[in-house]
Every structure is written in structure tokens, then in C-alpha cells.
Amino acid sequence: MNTSPQTSASTTVRDAISRNVAFDMLARVGYLFSRFFIPPFVLARVSLEAYGLWSTAFILVAYIGISTMGVANVNIKFVAEFSARGEYKRANELLSTGLVLMLPGFAVLYAALWFGWPQLVPMLKISPALQGDAKEVVLMVVAIFLVSLSLGCFGNALTGAQLGNYNQVSWVTGYTVETALIFLFVGMGRGIRGLAEAFLIRTLVEESVGAFFAFRKLHWLRLSPRMFNRGSLRLLFSFGGVVQIASLLSIVLSSIERAVAAPLAGLAATGLLDIGKKLPNMASSIPGAFANAFLPAASYLQGGLEGSEEQKETIHKLYVKGSRYSNLVTAYFCGFTALLALPLLDVWLGRRFEGAALLMVFFSVSTQIHLMTGSGTSMLKGLGRPAEEFYYCIPNVLALALTLPAARLITGRWTALSIGGGVAVATVLSATFFVLRANRLMGVHLGEFLRRVVWPGIMPYLLAAPLALLFRAVPWGTGRWVLAGYVVSAGIGYSLVFLAATYWIILDQGERWWFVAIARQRLGRLTEHTA
């Protein structure tokens, strides 16, 4: 029997999502594991202010990275569409045009930072003792990051061609090397300069591996300045321009608490906010694999099934299932970090920073609700509607204009807690507004969304609540290693109960059959390789 192009396209997308999400999640688990041990190691060797400076350096990096968000998203979306139609020449022209556009732009950005550094120092309230390290570290990190963005076209091409799993191999190689070097360099007394040096070597390794896979797996890939053309430039400025503005708002909002903390409350407050958000952010990177897979998947469907009933049905199913599984995985982590914040921080850092546990509660809940928007924003972007993201960003800005002054009024001064609380409330309000809109655009009724997506995200909190009560009975001053044993035991018990409850209560019969089939397939392949 012949397979129609439409059926072939939807099957290709399902297979690619299954493969890419699996690889992405495994890579993110490894990243989570490696990042877990770095903050306590570094904080034992540098001050909270120096740690806050390192966090602030990456806020600057994130803002500079906004300059390429439009280009990256255009590359991924249209390479996916062109690949679905076999239009490889257009894909090469688009990638080459983006690269030619970025290089001079980066030179201008770096020059502006170099000459504008004296004006940044008082804005960031950098103490005289840290100013020498600050300039070297920030300028080094930004330069490294710009090199990484310049070579990002290789990863964009792999993602657009539904081969994002090779990007994860590059990423895992890079962060593994970086982790080892952080312990080496910081342990040698290099401080935050050692962190920057490790980041440099990681970037060189990661981008080299990514370029190797791109040329090895994409037989059609050719990049040259001579392929620059006006048609590709129009795509970059039309679709990419909207994404650029939305990305600007998104990046600002994702780091707003640290961005305002430095000038309002000092670098120590920035460091405290980073500590409170670190574990929820690390955990949230794992379910982020779903959203990452949906932009190229939706774009591939747009190229192969545009306007068909099958496209509408597939998009609806992908949105609901992606939101459902993403929220369930997010809640597994965030429920645990929210309800066991204090013992987790005691074990993780080995000492207490006042207010860090409450900040972790704020950010765990708000992070989970924020990530409920991921499937919607990615799929709508892939379907050619990037402006829909403004329905999240603009309400968030408006909410912040109310919640931050309100938090300042309640607490009487600017502190890490008042800033973190205000940001968390604004995130919850704006994310709820966007999810309701995305549901309407995807044709998903509120009842279906509450049953299939929201309820699975509540269940882990109910499972973690008894553990939180048990930890209240643990006496103050319990040794760190003994407490670690309690936390690990609680985590194992929580995980087992979570898996059982998910299998028997959350999943329906069809989902149970599907997961069992996937597990058997993976185990079968593993057995074949090891036989």
C-alpha cells in the first residue's frame, strides 16, 4: 500500500518528536545532575557578591543573545518547512544570509559593551574589590557567547531537519567538559575567572562537535556569503522581526528579578535570587524538551500538511499531549522543590541564606505555571504566528507594574523576597491569561484542559505534602550527611509513588499501552546492542 505525503509527514513528525524529546530529556537530566554540585562548591570558595556578579554576567549575555533569537527561530522554522518540501537550496540561502547578517552586528554589540563598561559599573553596584574581575569576566563571557551564537546556524539546521538529537550530543559533550574544568579551575583558586575559562573551553568543544554533525548528517548543507539573497533577508526581518521583539520581552521577563535586584538591592540580593531560582530552573530544563521539539515539528507539518484536516487534528493532539506530559514532568520536580525547599537547600548548600527557601517556593510554583505556556508558544511560532507570544509578554509587563510596587509597599523596602514574590505573582497571572488564549486557538475546551493537563500538575504536590510534614519533625542541627540520607530516601519514595500514581491514575489505557510499547522497543534495541 502506498503512503500518502500527508500520512508520511505526520508519521515523520511523531517519530522525530519521540526521538528528539527522549534524547533532549536525557541530556537535560545529565545537565541537571552536573549543575547540582556546582553552586555549593563555588559558594564555598567565593563570596555571595562574587556569585551574584557571575549571575549578572549571564543576564547581560541573555540580553545580547536577544539579537539572534529572531534569526535562530527563522532558521529552525523555515529549514523545517524547506526540508519537508526538499527545497535545500533555499535552506542554505537562509542559513547563509543569517550568518552574514549576524557577524557585523556582533562586532558592533561587543564594541558598545567594551566602551560602555565604565557606565555599567555604577549601575551594577560593583564593589571596588570586584571591579577588576568583573571587567575581565563579563567581557570574556560575552565574547565567548557571541562566538557561540555565530556558529549556532549548524545547530539550527539540525533542529529544523528534525535531527535535534545530535545537538544534544554536542551539548552533553560541552557541559561535561565544563563541569570538570569548573571543579579544577575554581578549586585551584581561580574564582569566577575560573568559571569564565571553563565556559570558554566548553563553547569551543560544543560548537566544534555541532559543526561536525551538521556537515556529516546534512548532505545538502552548504554555507557561503555568495548565497546571501533578498528573499531570505525578507524572511528574517518579517517573521524574525516579530520573534525578535517577543524574545526581547521574554528574556527580560525571565531574568527581571535579578536585573532589578542589582541596582535596587545590590549584588548580594541578586545572588540570593539566583540561589532561590536555581533548582526550579534546573528542573524546568527537563520538560523544556517538549517545547523545543514542537517548533520544528509544527513547521514541518506546515510544510507537508498545510490546510488539511489531518494537520488540524495532529496539531490539536500534539498541543494537548505536549502540555499534559510537560506539566506532569514539571510538577514532579517543582512539587518536590516547593514543599521540601528548606531541607533541600540545607543539604545542597551546607549553610542557610535567609529567605532562600521561601524564594524557592515562589519560583517552583511560578516556574511550573510559566512552563504550561511552552507548548502553545512553540507550536504557534512553528505555525507562523509568533506574535501570539505578545499575549503572554505584555500582560506580564502590565502585571509587574502592579505586583512589584505592591510587594515593595507590603515589605517596606526592596529586598530579594519582595522582588521575587512580585515577579512570581505576575508570572502566574500572565501565564494563566496566555494558556486560556492558546486553548481557544487550538480548539481545546477548558474542561478538557483542566482534566488532561492541570490535574496531573497538582497530583505531585499532594504526594509531596506528607513528606513536608515528616521533615518538620527532623530536629534542628541534624548533620548534613544524615539530612542528605533523609532527603534521598524521601526522594526515592516520592518517585516510586509518583510513578505508580501516574501509571494507574493519570494515564488512560491507550497511554499505558503506548508507554509500555515504547519501553519494550527501547529495551529490545538495548538488548540487541549488548548481545
N, C-alpha and C positions, 0 to 999 in steps of 0.2 A: 504493500500500500504506500502511495506517495504521501509525503508530509507536506502540508501547505506552508507557505512562507510565514503565515501568521502563527501557526502552531509551532513552527520551528523557532520563531523569535521568542515566544513566551516560554518555551522549554529552555532555550538558551539562558534567558534571564533567571529562571528559577534555579537552574544548575549553578549559574555564576554567583547568585546570592548565597546559596548554600555553601559553596566553596569559599567565597571571599569572606563571608561572616565568620565561618569556622576558623579560618586562618587568622583573621583580624582579632577575634576574641582570644585565641591562644597567645598571639603576640602581645595583646594588652594585659593578659594575666601575668606574663613574664615581666612586662614593664612595671606593673603594679608591685610585683614582688621585689624588683630591683630598687624602685623608688622608696619602698617602705623603710629601708635601712639607712638611706642617705641622710634625711633631716636630723635624726638623733646623733648620728656620727658627726655631722658638720656642726650642729649646735653645741656639741661638747668641746669644739675647738675654735669656734668664732663667736662673737657677741651677737645678741639678738638684733642689734642695729646693723651689723655687717650682713647678717642673714636677710634682713629687710632690704638692704641695698641690692643684694643678689636678686631678690624677688622683683624689685623695682626695675632692674635692668631688663627683665623679661617682659615687663609691661611696655617699656619703650620698644622692645623687639616686636611685640604684638601689634603695636600701633604702626610701626614701619611695615610690618607684614601685610597690613591692610592694603598697601599699594599694589599687591599682586593677587588679592583674593578674587577680583573680577577676572583677571587673566586665567587663573587656575580653574575656576568654575566654568568658564567658557571652554577651555581646553577639554575638561572632562566631559562636559555635556555634548559638545559637538564632535569630538573624537568618537564618542559612543554612537552618535547618530550616523556619522560618516562610515564607521566600521560596519554598522548594521546594513548599510547600502553598498559597501565595497568601494567607497569613494576615498581611497587612501591618499591620492594627490592633494585633495582638499584638506585632509587631516594634517599632512606635512606642511602645507602652506599656513595653516592656522598656528601650528606649534612654532614654526619659524618666525612668523610675524610677531607672536607674543614675546619670543626671546629677544628679537631686535628692539621691541618697544621697551622692554624692562631694563636692559643694560644701561642706557644713558640716564634713565630715571633713577636707578640705584645710585649712580655716581653723584647726582645732584642731592639726593637724600643724605648720603653719607657726608658730603661736604657741608650741608646745612647743620648736621649734628656736630661735626668737628668744630666749626666756627661758632656755633651757638652754645657750646658746652659751658662757658662762663655764666651764661644766663640761667642754665638748668640747675647749677649747684645751689643757689639760694632757694630756688623753688622746691627742691627735694629735701632741703634742710639737712644737707650732708655735713657732718661734723668735720673740723679741720683734720682730725686724725685719720679720717677715712677718705679724704679727697684725692690723695694720690692713687690709692687702689681703685677708687670709684671711676676715675677717668680711664685708666687702663682697662679695667674690666668691661665697662659699658661700651667703649669704642671697639674692643676686641669682639665682644659678643655680637654687636650689631654688624660688624664686618663679616663675621662668620655666617650670620644668618642671611645676609644679602647674597653671599656666595651660594648658600643652600637654595634660596629662592630662585636664583638664576638657573640652577640645574634642575629645578622642580618640574620642568617640562617632561622629563623622562618618566617620572612617577605619574604625572597627569596622563600621559599617553597609555601607560599600563592600566591605570584605573579605568580610563574611558574604553579601552579594549576589553574590559571585563577580566583583566588579569591582575587585579589589585593584590592578590595573594603574594605576588613577587615583591611588591612594595613592602609587605610585612617582613619578608626575609631580610631586606635591606635595613629596615628599621630595627629589627631584633639584633642584627649584627652590630649596628651602630650603638644602640643603648647598652648592649652587653660590654662592649669595649669601654664606653664612657663610665659605666659603673665601676669597673675595675680600676680605671685611672683616677676616679674621684677618691677612692679609698687610698690609693697610692699617693697622689699629689697632696691632698689635704692632710693625710697622715704624716707627710714629710714637713708639714708646717707652711704650705703654700697658701693656705686660707682660701679666700674667694678667688684669688688669682689661679689657684689650682683647679677650681671649678670651671673657670673660663678655658683653661688649657685643655681640660678633659673634653669640654664641649667642642673645641676646635678639632681635635683628633676624631671625635665621633662623627662630625659633619663630613670630614674628608672621606672616612670609611663608608658611611652611609650613602653618600652621593655617588661614589665610585661603584659600589655594588649595584645601585639602582640603574646607572647608565649601562652597566654590563648586561643586566637582564633586559633592559629596553631594546638594545640592539640585537640581543640574542633571540628574544621571543617575538619581536615585531619585525617581520621580514621586510615590511614596507617602509620602515622608519627612515626618513632622510631629512636632515636639518641643514638649512643653508640660508644666509642673508638674501640670496637671489630669489628665494621663494616668498619674500615679503610681497603682499599684494593688498589692494584696497578693499577687496571683498572681505578678507579676513579681518582687516582693520575695522570695518563697519560692525562686524560681529562683536569684536572686542569692546567697542565703545557703546553699542546699543544694549545687548544683553549684559555684557561685562560692566557697563557703567552703573546699571541698576544694582547688580550684585555688589559692586564696589561700595556704594553708599550704604546698602544694607549691612555689609560686612563691617564698615566703619562703626555703625551703631552697635552691632553685635559684639565686636571686640571691646569697645568702650564699656558696654554694659557688663561683659563677663569679667572685667577687671576693675570695675568702678570703685569697689570698696577699697582696694589698695591704692588706686590712683588718687582718691580724695584723702586717704588717710595720711599720706606722706606730708602734704602741705598743711593739713588741719591738725593732725595729732602726732606727727613725727614718724621716723623710720621704724621705731620700736613697735608702734601700733600696726604698721604695715607688716612687720614680721609676725606679729600675733595673729593678724587676719590670715596670713598665709598658712600658719600652723593650723588654725581652725578649719580652713577650707581644704587643706592638703589631702586628707584621707577621703572625704567625699568626692573631691575632684579626681583622685586616683581611681577610686572605684567606678566613677561615672565614665571613665575612658573605655571600660569594657563594653557596656551596652551601646556606646557610641559607634561600635562596629556596624550596627544595623543601619543607622542613618548614613554612614559612609558608603554603604553598598547601594543605597536607594537612588542617589542622584544618577549614577551611570545606568542603573537598571531602568529607571523611568525614561531616561533619554534614549536608551536602546529600544524600548517599547515605542517611543515616539517616532523613532526612525523606521521601525519594522511593522508597526500595527496602527499607525496613526488613523484616528477616526473610527476604528472598528469597535464593535460591541465587546470583542474579546479584550481589547485594550482597557475599556472601562471596567470590566469585571475583574481583570487581573490587577489593575491599579487599586480598586476597592479592597481586594483581598490582601494585597501587599501592605497597604496602609494599616488595616486593622491588625493583621498578624504582626507586622513590624512594631506597631505601637504596643501591642499586647506583650510580646516577648521582651522588648526593650524595657518596658516599665516593670515587668516581673523581675528581670535581672538587676535593674537599678535598685528596686525596693529590697532585694536580698541583701545588697551591700549597705544601702542607706538606712534601712531599718536597724541593722546591727550597729552602725556607727552612731546613729542618733540616740539609741536607748542605752548603749554601753560606752558613751563618749568618755566619761571620766576614767574608768579602768583602762580603756584602750590608750588614752594619752599617757597615763601613768606608766604603762608598760613600754609604750613606744618611745617616749622621750626620757623617761627616767627621772623627771622632775616636773613640777607643776608651774604653768604660766597662768596667772589669774585671768579668768574669763575665756580661756581657750575651749573648755568643754562646752560651755553654753554656745559659743560660736560654732562649734562642730554640729550641735543640734540644729541651729538655724540653717546652716549650709547643707546639711544632709537632707532636710525636708525640701528646701527650695531647689536644690540640685535635682532631686527626683522629679519634681513638678516641671522644672525647666526642661528636662530631657524628654518629657512627654510631647514636646513640640518638635523633636528631632525628625521623626518620620515625615511629618507634614511639611516642614520647611524643605527637606531634601527632595521629596517627591515633587512638590510644586515647582521647585527650581528645575528639576530634571524635565518637567513638562513644559518648561518655557514661561513660568510665572514667578520669576524671582522677586517681583515687587510685593508679593504676598507676605514676605518676611517683615515688611514695614508694619503689618498688623500686630506684630509682636514687639518690635523695637520701639515704635512711637508710643504705644501705651505704657511701655516700661519706663521711658523717659518721663512721661507725664506722672506716672505713679511715684517715681523717685523724687520729683519736685514736691510731692506731698509727704512721703514717708521719711525722707532724710531730715527735713526740718522738724517733723513731728517727733522723731526719735531724739533729736538734739534737745527739744523742749522737755521731753519726759525725763531724760537723764541729767539735764542741766549743763552738759558740756560735750565737746566732741571726744569720743573715746572709740576704741576698736569695737566695743559692744554696741554702742549707739549706731555706728556706721554699718556694721554687719547686720544688725537687726532691721534697719531701714531698708537695706538692699534686699534682704531675704523676702520681706513682705511685698516689695514692689515686684520682685521676680514671680512670686506666686500669683499675684493679681493679673499681670500681663500674660503669663503663660496660660492661665485659665481662659482668658479672652481669646488668645490665638487658637487654642485647641478647639473651642466652640466653633470658630470660623472655619478651621480646616475640616472639621467633621461635616459641616454643611457643604463645602466644596467637594468633598469626597463622597457625598451621599450617605454618610453614616449617621444613623439616628442616635440621639443622646442615650436612650435606653441600652442600645447595643454597645455603645462605648463604655458606659458605666459597668455593664456586666462583663464585657470581654477584656477591657483594658484597666479601668480604675480599680475594680475589686481585687484582681491579682496583685496590684501595687499596695494594697492595705494589709493583705494577709501576713507578710513578713514582720510588720510592726507588732501584730498580735502575737506572733510566735516569739519575738524578742522581749516582749514586756515581762513575762515571768523571770527571765534571766536578769533583767534590770533590778527586779525586786530582790532576787537572791544576792546580787552583788552589794546591795545596801547592808547586808549582814556581815560582809567582809570587814574585819577591824582595820582602822586607820593605822598606817605604818607597816602593813604586811610587805614583806620583801618583794623586790621587783620580780625575781625569778619565780617565786611562789605565785604571785599575782599573774604572771605570764602563763603559768600552768592552768590557773583557773580560767583565764581568757581563752586559751587554746581549747580547753575541754568544753567550754561554753560554745565556742565557735563550731566545734565538731558536732555537738549535739544539735545545735541550731540548724546546721547544714543538713543533717540527716532528716530531721523533722520537716525542714523546708522542702527537700526533695520528695519525701513521701506525700506531703500535703499538696504539692504541685501536681504530682502524678495522679493522685486519686481524687482531688477536689477541684483543682483549677483546670487541668486538661480534659478535653472531651475525648470520646472513644477514638475518633479519627486522628486526633493529635497524638494520643498514646501509641496507636499503631504506627504513625509516621515516625515518631522518635525512636521506637523500638527497631523499625526497619533501618533507619539511618545508623543506629548504634551497631546493628548486626553487620551492615555493609562496611562500616569503618573497621570493626574488629576483624572481619573477613579479610580485608586488604592488609591489615597489620599482620595477621597470621600468615598470609601468603608471602609477605616480605621477610618474615623472620624464619620461615620454614627452610 
